[in-house]
Amino acid sequence: MVRFLKKKFSEEGLFFVALFLAVITSFIVTPRWRAINFHVIFALFSLMLISSAFEKHRLLEALSIGLLRRLKTERTIGVVMILITAGLAMLMTNDVALMSVVPLTLALGGEGDFDPFKIIVLETAAANIGSSLTPFGNPQNLYLYAFYQMTPSVFFKIMIGFSAMGLSLLLLIHLTAVSKVIETKMKAITIEQPRRLGLYGIVFFLVLVSILRGANIVFSTVIAATTILALDRDLFRKADYYLLGTFAAFFIVIDNVTRMDAVHQSIQTLVNTPINAYLVSVMLSQVISNVPAAILVSAFTDYGKSVLLGVSVGGLGTLIASLANLIAYRIYARKYPGKRYLRYFYWVNIPLLLFMTLVMAKYVQIAT
């Protein structure tokens, strides 16, 4: 039991911190259940279920291998993997993209007899940058899109520059690296239940429409849950309930804090201009991750564009700046020692963070 608790505290530290803060602040002010944004909770839960279905039936793996079997060099493989990761992250969240792509990259490294740490580091950054382009690409986008009641056109206009520039820089970094010839012998994957996947595709589209507020999110969540229950009920065990709990706990924490006048006024003064809200979002993401940073900063400012850009840029930088960073590192570290990975991770991420912070700061000043 003690070993289990230690493991859970290690793996889900953010959830336990959020729960602790929710309990402590609830002794100061009475918690309100309406503080929990159930639109975000339902949307995230639906995406988890459908993404798990695609993963179980190897749809993402089949598509990726279909492209990779035609490539012969480390450089071209890396380019395709970076673009695949970014594309998947735009639709199915950065976490799901990395859980599908990183194991595949490790398998490619085994076949080609090379350590793919550089490609995986760039894939991780691509997942963070690519996922920023859509409201459903990552949890913080889901929240901010709903919280600030953004329209799809406004959202895309804010994020298109960051995504395009970030991915271009990643490809430039990769293309300047030394390349070697690789013989891939991966067998093509046959989709065994195409009709079931087709049905999941329809449900997935309904969920995306609901997130964009074209349909009721409760309705689409019920449809998604009912479909999974009928066809693949074991997938309910794969949903990340700790992440859902983390969101719920942080909603309570932030609502409690905003009703503490002294604390509210102190924090509000830090984010009282667009550029301040942006910079605080970037810096806070480095130490508490960009999901809680988005929830915290948004409670004290109306500058939604600044917060959205800040937590997107803030996903770069430290290993804990984004949960996706930790996911990719943990998968890689199961097979290889992590020191070389971490050195390259920071060699890429810190300059990217500094450069993108400065460039996007100029954009914030122009756009607001």
QUIURJO-V81512 format. One record per pair of residues at least 24 apart in sequence whose C-alpha atoms are under 8 Angstrom apart, sorted by the first residue. I is the first residue (numbers start at 0). J is the second residue. D is the distance in whole Angstrom. If there is no record, write none. Layout:
i	j	d
I	J	D
I	J	D
This chain:
i	j	d
11	241	7
13	245	7
14	241	6
14	242	7
14	244	7
14	245	5
14	248	8
15	245	8
17	245	6
17	248	5
17	249	6
17	252	7
18	245	7
18	248	5
18	249	8
20	248	8
20	252	6
21	248	6
21	249	7
21	251	6
21	252	5
21	255	8
24	252	7
24	255	6
24	256	7
25	252	8
25	255	7
28	255	6
28	258	7
28	259	8
29	255	7
30	251	6
30	254	8
30	255	6
31	251	7
31	254	8
32	251	7
34	250	6
34	251	6
34	254	6
35	247	6
35	250	5
35	251	6
36	247	8
36	250	7
38	145	8
38	216	7
38	217	8
39	141	6
39	142	6
39	145	7
40	243	6
40	246	8
40	247	8
41	216	7
41	217	7
41	220	6
42	141	8
42	206	7
42	209	8
42	210	6
42	216	7
42	220	7
43	138	7
43	141	8
43	243	8
44	220	8
44	238	7
44	243	7
45	206	7
45	219	8
45	220	5
45	223	6
45	224	7
46	91	7
46	203	7
46	206	7
47	238	6
47	239	7
48	223	7
48	224	7
48	227	7
48	234	7
48	235	7
48	237	8
48	238	6
49	199	7
49	202	8
49	203	6
49	223	7
49	227	8
50	91	6
50	95	7
51	234	6
51	237	7
51	238	8
52	196	8
52	199	7
52	227	8
52	231	8
52	234	7
53	196	7
53	199	8
54	99	7
56	190	7
56	191	8
56	192	8
56	196	8
57	188	8
57	190	7
58	190	7
59	99	7
60	99	7
60	100	8
60	103	8
60	188	8
61	187	7
61	188	5
61	189	7
61	190	7
64	185	7
64	186	8
64	187	6
64	188	8
65	187	6
65	188	8
67	183	8
68	183	6
68	184	7
68	185	7
68	186	8
68	187	8
70	183	8
71	180	6
71	181	5
71	182	6
71	183	7
72	178	7
72	179	6
72	180	4
72	181	5
72	182	8
73	178	5
73	179	5
73	180	6
73	181	6
74	173	7
74	174	6
74	176	8
74	177	8
74	178	5
74	179	7
77	118	6
77	173	7
78	170	7
78	173	7
78	174	8
80	104	8
80	118	8
80	122	7
81	118	8
81	121	7
81	122	5
81	125	6
81	170	8
82	125	7
84	122	6
84	123	8
84	125	6
84	126	6
84	129	8
85	122	8
85	125	5
85	126	5
85	127	8
85	128	7
85	129	4
85	130	7
86	129	6
86	130	8
87	126	8
88	126	5
88	127	8
88	129	6
88	130	5
88	136	6
88	137	8
89	129	6
89	130	4
89	131	7
89	132	6
89	133	6
89	135	7
89	136	5
90	130	8
90	133	7
90	135	7
90	136	6
91	135	7
91	136	6
92	130	6
92	135	7
92	136	4
92	137	5
92	138	8
93	126	5
93	127	6
93	129	8
93	130	6
93	136	6
93	137	6
93	323	6
94	126	8
94	137	8
94	322	8
94	323	5
94	326	7
96	126	7
97	122	8
97	123	7
97	126	7
97	323	7
97	326	7
97	327	6
98	326	7
98	327	7
98	330	8
101	327	7
101	330	7
101	331	7
102	330	7
102	331	8
105	331	7
107	183	7
110	182	7
110	183	6
110	184	7
111	181	5
111	182	6
111	183	7
116	331	8
116	339	8
116	340	6
116	343	8
117	340	7
117	343	7
117	344	8
118	173	8
119	327	7
120	340	7
120	343	7
120	344	6
121	169	6
121	173	8
123	323	7
123	324	6
123	327	7
124	169	8
124	315	7
124	324	8
124	348	8
125	165	8
125	166	6
125	169	7
126	323	8
127	311	7
127	314	6
127	315	7
127	321	8
127	323	7
128	161	8
128	162	5
128	165	6
128	166	7
128	311	7
128	312	8
129	162	6
129	166	7
131	158	7
131	162	7
131	311	6
132	158	5
132	159	6
132	162	6
134	210	8
134	211	8
135	207	7
135	210	7
138	290	7
139	289	7
139	290	5
139	293	6
139	294	8
139	310	8
140	307	7
141	210	8
142	293	8
142	294	8
143	293	7
143	294	8
143	297	8
143	303	7
143	307	7
147	301	8
147	303	6
150	211	8
151	211	7
157	304	7
157	308	8
158	308	7
161	308	8
161	355	8
161	359	7
165	355	8
199	226	8
246	291	8
249	291	7
249	294	7
249	295	8
250	294	7
253	294	7
253	295	6
253	298	7
254	298	8
257	298	7
257	299	8
263	299	7
266	299	7
267	299	5
267	300	7
270	296	8
270	299	7
270	300	6
271	300	7
272	302	8
273	302	6
273	305	6
273	363	7
273	364	7
273	367	7
274	305	7
274	360	7
274	363	6
274	364	7
276	300	7
276	302	7
276	305	6
276	306	6
276	309	8
277	305	5
277	306	5
277	307	8
277	308	7
277	309	5
277	310	8
277	360	7
277	363	8
278	309	6
278	356	8
278	360	8
279	309	8
280	306	6
280	309	5
280	310	5
280	313	7
281	309	5
281	310	6
281	311	8
281	312	6
281	313	4
281	356	8
282	313	7
283	313	8
284	310	6
284	313	5
284	314	7
284	320	5
284	321	8
285	313	6
285	314	8
285	316	7
285	317	6
285	319	7
285	320	5
286	317	8
286	319	7
286	320	7
287	319	7
287	320	7
288	314	7
288	319	6
288	320	4
288	321	5
288	322	7
289	313	6
289	314	6
289	320	6
289	321	6
290	321	8
304	363	8
305	363	6
308	359	7
309	356	8
312	352	7
312	355	7
312	356	6
313	352	7
315	348	6
315	349	7
315	351	7
315	352	5
316	345	7
316	348	5
316	349	5
316	351	8
316	352	5
317	345	7
317	348	7
317	349	8
